[in-house]
Amino acid sequence: MDKGVYALILDNSHCVVRVGALGLREFAFGRHVYIGSALGSGGLARADRHVRLARNRDRPARWHIDYLLLSPHVTLAAVVTAATDRDCECALARAFGGVYVPGFGCSDCACPSHLFYRPGDPVPEVLARFRGLGLAARITRIKNEGNEH
């Protein structure tokens, strides 16, 4: 399995979600982009795990992102992946900037966050950020039935 980095594109209504030890967090209506690493033994299959969790919502939350994927207010809209052996998750997160959720998804690094808010479609920006790091991005749009926000 290829190793790499990924971004999850989330659509959500205005909501408040309890995110593990971070506690209650308010999420504005719009889109959020989560940046994750897939350098572990499962590689980019980690992104597939997120898709399965968002569709089935059948497991308890383990990571910050799981709390959002399990929320009925959040829909996984797309996954962007890039195969790489470079540890570039934090560089990709730093390339985003803008409005972010403090402390989200970054308990193992010094980044302020790995979850970023965008009021509109973030896909063009996500693809540009991947390209800016020399990554060949692949986008997969997720079909969601009956869970539109």
VEXPA-184939 format. One line per 4 residues: number of its first residue (from 1); for each residue x, y, z of N, C-alpha, C, O. Coordinates in Angstrom, 1 decimal. Example, Ala and Ser with C-alpha at 12.3 -4.5 7.8 and 13.67 -1.06 7.14 Angstrom:
1) 13.2:-5.7:7.8:12.3:-4.5:7.8:13.2:-3.3:7.8:14.2:-3.3:8.5 | 12.8:-2.2:7.1:13.7:-1.1:7.1:12.9:0.0:7.9:13.4:1.1:8.0
***
This chain:
1) 0.9:-1.2:0.0:0.0:0.0:0.0:0.9:1.2:0.0:1.8:1.3:0.8 | 0.5:2.2:-0.9:1.3:3.4:-0.9:1.1:4.2:0.4:0.1:4.2:1.0 | 2.2:4.9:0.8:2.2:5.8:1.9:1.9:7.2:1.3:2.1:7.4:0.1 | 1.5:8.1:2.2:1.3:9.4:1.6:0.7:10.4:2.6:0.9:10.3:3.8
5) 0.0:11.4:2.1:-0.7:12.4:2.8:-2.1:12.6:2.2:-2.3:12.3:1.0 | -3.1:13.1:3.0:-4.4:13.2:2.5:-5.1:14.4:3.1:-4.7:14.9:4.1 | -6.2:14.8:2.4:-7.1:15.8:2.9:-8.5:15.3:2.8:-8.9:14.8:1.8 | -9.3:15.5:3.8:-10.7:15.2:3.8:-11.4:16.5:3.7:-11.2:17.5:4.4
9) -12.4:16.6:2.8:-13.2:17.7:2.6:-14.6:17.4:3.2:-15.3:16.5:2.8 | -15.0:18.2:4.2:-16.2:18.0:4.9:-17.2:19.1:4.7:-16.8:20.3:4.6 | -18.5:18.7:4.5:-19.6:19.7:4.4:-20.3:19.6:5.7:-20.5:18.5:6.2 | -20.7:20.7:6.3:-21.4:20.6:7.6:-22.4:21.8:7.7:-22.2:22.9:7.2
13) -23.4:21.5:8.5:-24.3:22.6:8.9:-23.7:23.2:10.2:-22.7:22.7:10.7 | -24.2:24.3:10.6:-23.7:24.9:11.8:-24.0:23.9:12.9:-25.2:23.5:13.1 | -23.0:23.6:13.7:-23.2:22.6:14.8:-22.2:22.7:15.9:-21.2:23.4:15.7 | -22.5:22.1:17.0:-21.5:21.9:18.1:-21.3:20.4:18.2:-22.3:19.7:18.4
17) -20.0:20.0:18.3:-19.7:18.6:18.4:-18.7:18.5:19.5:-17.7:19.3:19.6 | -18.9:17.4:20.3:-17.9:17.1:21.3:-16.7:16.4:20.6:-17.0:15.3:20.0 | -15.5:16.9:20.8:-14.4:16.3:20.1:-13.4:15.8:21.2:-12.4:16.5:21.5 | -13.7:14.6:21.7:-12.8:14.0:22.7:-12.3:15.0:23.8:-13.1:15.7:24.3
21) -11.0:15.0:24.0:-10.4:15.8:25.1:-10.5:17.3:24.7:-10.3:18.1:25.6 | -10.7:17.7:23.5:-10.9:19.1:23.1:-12.2:19.6:23.6:-12.3:20.8:23.7 | -13.1:18.8:23.9:-14.4:19.2:24.4:-15.4:19.7:23.3:-15.2:19.3:22.2 | -16.3:20.5:23.7:-17.3:21.0:22.7:-16.7:22.0:21.8:-16.0:22.9:22.3
25) -16.9:21.8:20.5:-16.4:22.8:19.6:-17.5:23.2:18.6:-18.3:22.4:18.2 | -17.6:24.5:18.3:-18.6:25.0:17.4:-18.0:25.0:16.0:-16.8:25.4:15.8 | -18.8:24.6:15.0:-18.4:24.5:13.6:-19.3:25.3:12.8:-20.5:25.1:12.8 | -18.8:26.3:12.1:-19.6:27.2:11.3:-20.1:26.4:10.1:-19.5:25.5:9.6
29) -21.3:26.8:9.6:-21.8:26.3:8.3:-20.8:26.5:7.2:-20.3:27.6:7.1 | -20.6:25.4:6.4:-19.6:25.6:5.3:-18.8:24.3:5.1:-19.4:23.2:5.2 | -17.6:24.5:4.9:-16.7:23.3:4.6:-15.5:23.4:5.5:-15.0:24.4:5.9 | -15.0:22.2:5.8:-13.8:22.1:6.6:-12.8:21.2:5.8:-13.3:20.2:5.2
33) -11.5:21.4:5.9:-10.5:20.6:5.3:-9.6:20.1:6.4:-9.0:20.8:7.2 | -9.5:18.8:6.5:-8.7:18.1:7.5:-7.5:17.5:6.8:-7.6:16.8:5.8 | -6.3:17.8:7.3:-5.0:17.3:6.7:-4.5:16.1:7.6:-4.4:16.3:8.8 | -4.2:15.0:6.9:-3.8:13.8:7.7:-2.6:13.2:7.0:-2.3:13.3:5.8
37) -1.9:12.4:7.8:-0.7:11.6:7.3:-1.1:10.2:7.1:-1.8:9.6:7.9 | -0.5:9.6:6.1:-0.7:8.1:5.9:0.6:7.5:5.6:0.8:6.8:4.7 | 1.6:7.7:6.6:2.9:7.2:6.5:3.1:5.9:7.3:4.1:5.2:7.2 | 2.0:5.5:8.0:2.1:4.3:8.8:2.0:3.1:8.0:2.0:3.1:6.8
41) 1.9:1.9:8.7:1.9:0.6:8.0:0.7:0.4:7.0:0.9:-0.3:6.0 | -0.4:1.0:7.3:-1.5:0.9:6.4:-1.5:1.8:5.2:-2.3:1.7:4.3 | -0.6:2.8:5.3:-0.5:3.8:4.2:-1.8:4.5:3.9:-2.5:4.9:4.8 | -2.1:4.8:2.6:-3.2:5.5:2.3:-4.6:4.8:2.5:-5.6:5.4:2.3
45) -4.5:3.6:3.0:-5.7:2.9:3.4:-6.3:3.6:4.6:-7.5:3.5:4.9 | -5.6:4.5:5.3:-6.1:5.3:6.4:-7.3:6.2:5.8:-8.3:6.3:6.5 | -7.1:6.7:4.7:-8.1:7.6:4.1:-9.4:6.7:3.8:-10.5:7.2:4.0 | -9.2:5.5:3.4:-10.3:4.6:3.1:-11.0:4.3:4.4:-12.3:4.2:4.4
49) -10.3:4.2:5.5:-10.9:4.0:6.8:-11.9:5.2:7.2:-13.0:5.0:7.7 | -11.4:6.4:6.9:-12.3:7.5:7.1:-13.6:7.5:6.3:-14.6:7.8:6.8 | -13.4:7.1:5.0:-14.6:7.0:4.2:-15.6:5.9:4.8:-16.8:6.2:4.8 | -15.1:4.8:5.2:-16.0:3.7:5.7:-16.6:4.2:7.0:-17.8:4.0:7.2
53) -15.9:4.9:7.9:-16.5:5.4:9.1:-17.6:6.5:8.8:-18.6:6.4:9.5 | -17.3:7.3:7.9:-18.3:8.4:7.5:-19.6:7.8:6.9:-20.7:8.3:7.2 | -19.4:6.7:6.2:-20.6:6.0:5.6:-21.4:5.2:6.6:-22.6:5.2:6.6 | -20.7:4.4:7.4:-21.3:3.5:8.3:-21.6:4.0:9.7:-22.5:3.6:10.4
57) -20.7:4.9:10.2:-20.8:5.4:11.5:-21.0:4.3:12.6:-21.9:4.4:13.4 | -20.2:3.3:12.4:-20.4:2.1:13.2:-19.3:1.8:14.2:-19.3:0.7:14.8 | -18.4:2.7:14.4:-17.3:2.4:15.4:-17.2:3.6:16.3:-17.6:4.7:16.0 | -16.6:3.4:17.5:-16.4:4.6:18.4:-15.3:5.4:17.8:-14.4:5.0:17.1
61) -15.3:6.7:18.2:-14.3:7.6:17.8:-12.9:7.3:18.5:-12.9:6.9:19.6 | -11.9:7.4:17.7:-10.5:7.2:18.2:-9.7:8.5:18.1:-8.9:8.8:19.0 | -9.8:9.2:16.9:-9.0:10.4:16.7:-10.0:11.6:16.6:-11.2:11.4:16.4 | -9.5:12.8:16.6:-10.3:14.0:16.6:-11.2:13.9:15.3:-12.4:14.2:15.5
65) -10.7:13.6:14.2:-11.5:13.6:13.0:-12.6:12.6:13.0:-13.7:12.9:12.4 | -12.5:11.5:13.8:-13.6:10.6:13.9:-14.8:11.2:14.5:-16.0:10.8:14.1 | -14.7:12.1:15.4:-15.8:12.7:16.1:-16.7:13.5:15.0:-17.9:13.5:15.1 | -16.0:14.1:14.1:-16.7:14.8:13.0:-17.3:13.9:12.0:-18.5:14.0:11.6
69) -16.6:12.8:11.7:-17.1:11.9:10.7:-18.3:11.1:11.3:-19.2:10.6:10.5 | -18.4:11.0:12.6:-19.5:10.3:13.2:-20.7:11.2:13.5:-21.8:10.8:13.8 | -20.5:12.5:13.3:-21.6:13.5:13.6:-22.6:13.5:12.5:-22.3:13.4:11.3 | -23.9:13.5:12.8:-25.0:13.6:11.8:-25.0:15.0:11.1:-25.7:15.1:10.1
73) -24.2:15.9:11.6:-24.2:17.3:11.0:-23.1:17.4:9.9:-23.0:18.5:9.3 | -22.3:16.4:9.8:-21.1:16.5:8.9:-21.2:15.4:7.8:-21.5:14.2:8.1 | -20.8:15.8:6.6:-20.8:14.8:5.5:-19.4:14.9:4.8:-18.9:16.0:4.6 | -18.8:13.7:4.6:-17.6:13.7:3.9:-17.9:13.8:2.4:-18.6:13.0:1.8
77) -17.4:14.9:1.8:-17.7:15.2:0.4:-16.6:14.7:-0.5:-16.9:14.3:-1.7 | -15.3:14.7:-0.1:-14.3:14.3:-1.0:-13.0:14.0:-0.2:-12.8:14.4:0.9 | -12.2:13.2:-0.8:-10.9:12.8:-0.3:-9.8:13.1:-1.3:-9.9:12.7:-2.5 | -8.8:13.8:-0.9:-7.7:14.1:-1.8:-6.5:13.4:-1.2:-6.1:13.6:-0.1
81) -5.8:12.6:-2.1:-4.6:11.8:-1.6:-3.5:12.1:-2.5:-3.6:12.4:-3.7 | -2.3:11.8:-2.0:-1.0:11.9:-2.8:-0.1:10.9:-2.2:0.2:10.9:-1.0 | 0.5:10.0:-3.0:1.5:9.1:-2.6:2.8:9.8:-2.4:3.2:10.5:-3.3 | 3.4:9.6:-1.3:4.8:10.2:-1.0:5.4:9.5:0.2:4.7:9.0:1.1
85) 6.7:9.4:0.2:7.4:8.9:1.4:7.8:10.1:2.3:8.3:9.8:3.4 | 7.6:11.3:1.8:8.0:12.5:2.6:7.0:12.7:3.7:5.8:12.5:3.6 | 7.5:13.1:4.9:6.6:13.5:6.0:6.2:15.0:5.7:6.9:15.9:6.2 | 5.1:15.2:5.0:4.8:16.6:4.6:3.4:17.0:5.2:2.9:18.0:4.7
89) 2.8:16.2:6.1:1.5:16.6:6.7:1.5:18.0:7.3:0.6:18.7:7.0 | 2.5:18.3:8.1:2.6:19.6:8.7:2.8:20.7:7.7:2.3:21.8:7.9 | 3.7:20.5:6.7:3.9:21.5:5.7:2.7:21.8:4.9:2.4:22.9:4.6 | 1.9:20.7:4.7:0.6:20.9:4.0:-0.4:21.7:4.9:-1.0:22.6:4.4
93) -0.4:21.4:6.1:-1.3:22.1:7.1:-0.9:23.6:7.2:-1.7:24.5:7.2 | 0.4:23.9:7.2:0.9:25.2:7.3:0.6:26.0:6.0:0.4:27.2:6.1 | 0.5:25.3:4.9:0.2:26.0:3.6:-1.2:26.5:3.6:-1.5:27.4:2.8 | -2.1:26.0:4.4:-3.5:26.4:4.4:-3.7:27.8:5.1:-4.2:28.7:4.4
97) -3.4:27.9:6.3:-3.6:29.1:7.0:-5.1:29.5:7.1:-6.0:28.6:6.8 | -5.4:30.7:7.4:-6.8:31.1:7.5:-7.5:30.7:8.7:-6.8:30.4:9.7 | -8.8:30.6:8.7:-9.6:30.2:9.9:-9.4:28.7:10.1:-9.5:27.9:9.2 | -9.1:28.4:11.4:-8.8:27.0:11.8:-9.5:26.7:13.1:-9.8:27.6:13.9
101) -9.6:25.4:13.4:-10.1:24.9:14.7:-8.8:24.6:15.6:-8.2:23.6:15.3 | -8.6:25.5:16.6:-7.4:25.3:17.4:-7.2:23.9:18.0:-8.2:23.4:18.6 | -6.0:23.3:17.9:-5.7:22.1:18.5:-6.2:20.8:17.8:-6.0:19.7:18.3 | -7.0:21.0:16.8:-7.6:19.9:16.1:-6.6:19.0:15.3:-6.0:19.6:14.4
105) -6.5:17.8:15.6:-5.7:16.8:14.8:-4.2:17.0:14.9:-3.5:16.5:14.0 | -3.8:17.8:15.8:-2.3:18.1:15.9:-1.7:17.9:17.3:-0.8:18.6:17.6 | -2.2:16.9:18.0:-1.7:16.6:19.3:-0.3:16.0:19.3:0.3:16.0:20.3 | 0.1:15.6:18.1:1.5:15.0:18.0:2.5:15.9:17.3:3.5:15.4:16.9
109) 2.1:17.2:17.1:3.0:18.1:16.4:2.9:19.5:17.0:2.1:19.7:17.9 | 3.6:20.4:16.5:3.6:21.8:17.0:2.6:22.7:16.2:2.6:23.9:16.4 | 1.9:22.1:15.2:1.0:22.9:14.4:-0.2:23.5:15.2:-0.5:22.8:16.2 | -0.7:24.6:14.9:-1.9:25.1:15.6:-3.1:24.3:15.3:-4.1:24.3:16.2
113) -3.2:23.7:14.2:-4.4:22.9:13.8:-4.1:22.1:12.5:-3.2:22.4:11.7 | -4.9:21.1:12.3:-4.9:20.4:11.0:-6.3:20.4:10.4:-6.6:19.6:9.5 | -7.2:21.3:10.9:-8.6:21.4:10.4:-8.9:22.9:10.1:-8.7:23.7:11.0 | -9.2:23.1:8.9:-9.4:24.5:8.4:-10.8:24.7:7.8:-11.4:23.9:7.2
117) -11.3:25.9:8.1:-12.6:26.3:7.7:-12.6:27.1:6.3:-11.7:27.9:6.1 | -13.5:26.8:5.5:-13.7:27.6:4.2:-15.2:27.7:4.0:-15.9:26.7:4.1 | -15.7:28.9:3.7:-17.1:29.1:3.5:-17.6:28.5:2.2:-18.8:28.1:2.0 | -16.7:28.4:1.2:-17.1:27.9:-0.1:-16.3:26.6:-0.4:-15.7:26.0:0.4
121) -16.4:26.2:-1.7:-15.7:25.0:-2.2:-14.2:25.1:-2.0:-13.6:25.9:-2.7 | -13.6:24.3:-1.2:-12.1:24.4:-1.0:-11.3:23.5:-2.0:-10.1:23.5:-1.9 | -12.0:22.7:-2.8:-11.2:21.8:-3.6:-10.1:22.4:-4.5:-9.0:21.9:-4.5 | -10.4:23.5:-5.2:-9.3:24.1:-6.0:-8.1:24.5:-5.1:-7.0:24.3:-5.5
125) -8.4:25.1:-4.0:-7.3:25.4:-3.1:-6.5:24.2:-2.6:-5.3:24.2:-2.5 | -7.2:23.2:-2.2:-6.6:21.9:-1.7:-5.7:21.4:-2.8:-4.5:21.1:-2.5 | -6.2:21.3:-4.0:-5.3:20.8:-5.1:-4.1:21.7:-5.3:-3.0:21.2:-5.6 | -4.3:23.0:-5.2:-3.2:23.9:-5.4:-2.1:23.7:-4.3:-0.9:23.8:-4.6
129) -2.6:23.5:-3.1:-1.7:23.4:-2.0:-0.9:22.1:-2.1:0.3:22.0:-1.8 | -1.5:21.0:-2.6:-0.8:19.8:-2.9:0.3:20.0:-3.9:1.4:19.6:-3.8 | -0.1:20.6:-5.0:0.8:20.9:-6.1:2.0:21.8:-5.7:3.1:21.6:-6.1 | 1.7:22.8:-4.8:2.7:23.6:-4.3:3.8:22.9:-3.5:4.9:23.4:-3.4
133) 3.5:21.7:-3.0:4.5:20.9:-2.3:5.0:19.8:-3.3:5.8:18.9:-2.8 | 4.7:19.9:-4.5:5.2:18.9:-5.5:4.5:17.6:-5.4:5.1:16.6:-5.8 | 3.3:17.6:-4.9:2.5:16.3:-4.7:1.5:16.1:-5.9:0.8:17.1:-6.2 | 1.5:15.0:-6.4:0.5:14.6:-7.4:-0.8:14.2:-6.7:-0.9:13.0:-6.3
137) -1.8:15.1:-6.7:-3.0:14.8:-5.9:-4.0:14.1:-6.8:-4.1:14.2:-8.0 | -4.7:13.2:-6.1:-5.8:12.4:-6.7:-7.1:12.7:-5.9:-7.1:12.6:-4.6 | -8.2:13.2:-6.5:-9.4:13.5:-5.8:-10.4:12.4:-6.0:-10.6:11.9:-7.1 | -11.1:12.1:-4.9:-12.2:11.1:-5.0:-13.4:11.8:-4.4:-13.4:12.1:-3.2
141) -14.5:12.1:-5.2:-15.7:12.6:-4.6:-16.5:11.5:-4.0:-16.6:10.4:-4.5 | -17.1:11.8:-2.9:-17.9:10.8:-2.1:-19.3:11.1:-2.4:-19.8:12.2:-2.2 | -20.0:10.0:-2.8:-21.5:10.1:-3.0:-22.1:9.8:-1.7:-21.9:8.8:-1.0 | -22.9:10.8:-1.2:-23.7:10.7:0.0:-25.1:10.7:-0.2:-25.7:11.5:-1.0
145) -25.8:9.7:0.4:-27.3:9.6:0.1:-28.0:10.0:1.4:-27.8:9.5:2.5 | -28.9:11.0:1.2:-29.8:11.4:2.3:-29.1:12.1:3.4:-29.7:12.2:4.5 | -27.9:12.7:3.2:-27.3:13.4:4.3:-26.6:14.6:3.8:-25.4:14.8:3.9 | -27.4:15.5:3.2:-26.9:16.7:2.6:-27.0:17.9:3.6:-27.9:18.0:4.4
149) -25.9:18.7:3.6:-25.9:19.9:4.5:-25.7:21.1:3.7:-25.6:22.2:4.2
***
